[in-house]
Amino acid sequence: MKLATPAFISFLKEVRKNGHYKKIHLIAHSMGNRLISYAFQQLGNDTTSLNIDQVIMAAPDVYADEFKLSLAPHLGKRARHVTIYSAKNDDALIVSKKFNGDFRLREISVPPPNYVFTNFDIIDATSQKLDWMGHDRFARSPKLLADMNLLLETGYDAHKRNIMSKLFGDYIYYFFP
């Protein structure tokens, strides 16, 4: 992913420069979330306005500690809002954790939270497992697809989209029943 990052940054800048779009949304699945995260990290203090509105991170196969310490701050600075759909029963990411030995971003939604980020909604999609692996629920679940559609149409955060929630201290845990 890191090798593809410069080309992805060039692509984003080209779209922003020549696309004449009011806003840009980015949607990534699994390891594609690494590409988006690394790109925003490499952009660092680059003053180019990319006009990124929503970033949707579906089943993110990203090291949670690295994300918290060095990737999330850059995403939060460049995008108006970030939504992470995670699930503790995503078998592909369970295997990834066993192989890589690191806490994965998919696990952060389980209350109480391990990490909390500003301008991020973390939504537990565990209940939406539709196949044996549970890794493609984000492209198959009618509830998730409808929610992503509403998010992209309105820009509303999870609270305004009426996602079910429970309060854990100061943390709002969002989930699909």
C-alpha positions as CSV (number, residue, x, y, z in Angstrom):
1,M,0.0,0.0,0.0
2,K,2.8,2.4,0.8
3,L,4.2,2.1,-2.7
4,A,0.8,3.0,-4.2
5,T,0.4,6.1,-2.0
6,P,2.2,8.7,-4.1
7,A,0.1,7.7,-7.2
8,F,-3.1,7.9,-5.1
9,I,-2.1,11.4,-3.8
10,S,-1.5,12.5,-7.4
11,F,-4.9,11.1,-8.4
12,L,-6.7,13.0,-5.6
13,K,-5.0,16.2,-6.5
14,E,-5.8,15.7,-10.2
15,V,-9.5,15.0,-9.4
16,R,-9.6,18.1,-7.2
17,K,-7.9,20.3,-9.8
18,N,-9.7,19.2,-12.9
19,G,-12.9,17.5,-11.6
20,H,-14.9,20.6,-10.8
21,Y,-16.6,18.8,-7.9
22,K,-18.0,20.6,-4.9
23,K,-16.9,17.8,-2.6
24,I,-15.3,14.4,-2.8
25,H,-16.2,11.3,-0.9
26,L,-13.8,8.4,-0.4
27,I,-14.9,4.8,0.4
28,A,-12.4,2.1,1.2
29,H,-12.8,-1.5,2.1
30,S,-10.3,-3.7,4.1
31,M,-6.7,-3.0,3.1
32,G,-7.8,-0.1,0.9
33,N,-8.2,1.9,4.2
34,R,-4.4,1.7,4.6
35,L,-4.0,3.5,1.2
36,I,-6.3,6.3,2.2
37,S,-4.7,6.6,5.7
38,Y,-1.2,6.6,4.4
39,A,-2.0,9.1,1.7
40,F,-3.5,11.6,4.3
41,Q,-0.4,11.0,6.5
42,Q,2.0,11.7,3.6
43,L,0.1,14.8,2.7
44,G,1.0,16.1,6.2
45,N,1.2,19.8,6.0
46,D,0.6,20.1,2.3
47,T,-1.7,23.0,1.9
48,T,-3.6,21.6,-1.1
49,S,-7.3,21.6,-0.4
50,L,-8.7,18.3,-1.6
51,N,-12.2,19.2,-0.5
52,I,-12.8,15.7,1.0
53,D,-16.2,15.6,2.6
54,Q,-16.9,12.0,3.8
55,V,-14.5,9.1,4.3
56,I,-16.1,5.7,4.8
57,M,-13.8,3.0,6.2
58,A,-15.5,-0.4,5.8
59,A,-14.0,-3.4,7.5
60,P,-10.7,-1.6,8.0
61,D,-7.6,-3.8,8.0
62,V,-5.4,-1.3,9.7
63,Y,-3.2,-1.5,12.8
64,A,-5.3,0.2,15.4
65,D,-2.3,1.7,17.4
66,E,-0.7,3.0,14.2
67,F,-4.0,4.5,13.2
68,K,-4.5,6.2,16.5
69,L,-1.0,7.6,16.8
70,S,-0.1,8.6,13.3
71,L,-3.0,8.2,10.8
72,A,-6.2,9.4,12.4
73,P,-5.0,12.9,13.1
74,H,-4.3,13.4,9.4
75,L,-7.6,12.0,8.3
76,G,-9.5,14.1,10.9
77,K,-7.7,17.2,9.6
78,R,-8.4,16.6,5.9
79,A,-11.9,15.1,5.8
80,R,-15.0,16.8,7.1
81,H,-16.1,13.5,8.7
82,V,-15.0,9.9,8.9
83,T,-17.3,6.9,9.4
84,I,-15.8,3.5,10.4
85,Y,-18.0,0.4,10.0
86,S,-16.4,-2.4,12.0
87,A,-17.4,-5.8,13.2
88,K,-15.9,-8.1,15.7
89,N,-17.0,-11.2,13.7
90,D,-15.3,-10.3,10.5
91,D,-13.4,-13.6,9.9
92,A,-11.0,-12.2,7.3
93,L,-9.8,-9.5,9.8
94,I,-9.6,-12.1,12.6
95,V,-7.2,-14.0,10.4
96,S,-5.3,-10.8,9.7
97,K,-4.9,-10.2,13.4
98,K,-3.6,-13.7,13.9
99,F,-1.2,-13.3,11.0
100,N,0.0,-9.8,11.9
101,G,-0.3,-10.0,15.6
102,D,-1.7,-6.5,16.1
103,F,-4.9,-5.1,17.4
104,R,-7.0,-4.3,14.3
105,L,-9.1,-1.2,13.7
106,R,-12.2,-3.5,13.3
107,E,-12.1,-4.2,17.0
108,I,-12.4,-0.6,18.2
109,S,-16.2,-0.5,18.2
110,V,-16.6,-3.1,20.9
111,P,-17.7,-1.2,24.1
112,P,-16.1,0.1,26.1
113,P,-14.0,1.7,23.4
114,N,-10.3,1.3,23.1
115,Y,-10.0,4.6,21.1
116,V,-12.2,7.6,20.5
117,F,-11.6,10.1,17.7
118,T,-13.0,13.6,17.1
119,N,-15.1,13.9,13.9
120,F,-15.3,10.1,13.6
121,D,-18.3,7.9,14.0
122,I,-17.5,4.2,14.8
123,I,-20.4,1.9,14.0
124,D,-20.6,-1.7,15.0
125,A,-21.9,-3.7,12.1
126,T,-21.5,-7.1,13.8
127,S,-25.2,-8.0,13.5
128,Q,-25.1,-7.6,9.7
129,K,-23.0,-10.7,8.9
130,L,-24.6,-12.2,5.8
131,D,-22.1,-14.7,4.6
132,W,-19.7,-17.1,6.2
133,M,-16.7,-14.7,6.3
134,G,-18.6,-11.5,7.2
135,H,-16.0,-9.4,5.3
136,D,-18.3,-8.1,2.5
137,R,-21.3,-7.2,4.7
138,F,-20.6,-3.5,3.6
139,A,-21.6,-4.4,0.1
140,R,-24.4,-6.8,0.9
141,S,-26.3,-5.6,3.9
142,P,-29.4,-3.5,3.0
143,K,-29.1,-1.7,6.3
144,L,-25.5,-0.7,5.8
145,L,-26.0,0.2,2.1
146,A,-29.0,2.4,3.1
147,D,-27.0,4.0,5.9
148,M,-24.0,4.8,3.6
149,N,-26.4,6.2,1.0
150,L,-28.0,8.5,3.6
151,L,-24.6,9.5,4.9
152,L,-23.4,10.5,1.4
153,E,-26.7,12.3,0.5
154,T,-27.0,14.3,3.7
155,G,-23.6,14.4,5.4
156,Y,-25.4,13.6,8.7
157,D,-23.4,12.0,11.5
158,A,-24.6,8.7,13.0
159,H,-26.7,10.5,15.6
160,K,-28.7,12.4,12.9
161,R,-29.0,9.3,10.9
162,N,-30.8,7.6,13.8
163,I,-28.3,4.8,14.2
164,M,-29.1,2.8,17.4
165,S,-26.8,3.9,20.3
166,K,-25.9,3.3,23.9
167,L,-24.0,5.6,26.2
168,F,-20.9,4.2,27.9
169,G,-19.6,7.1,30.1
170,D,-19.0,9.9,27.6
171,Y,-18.8,7.5,24.6
172,I,-21.7,6.9,22.3
173,Y,-21.6,3.4,21.0
174,Y,-23.4,3.1,17.7
175,F,-24.6,-0.2,16.4
176,F,-27.0,-2.0,14.1
177,P,-29.4,-4.3,15.9
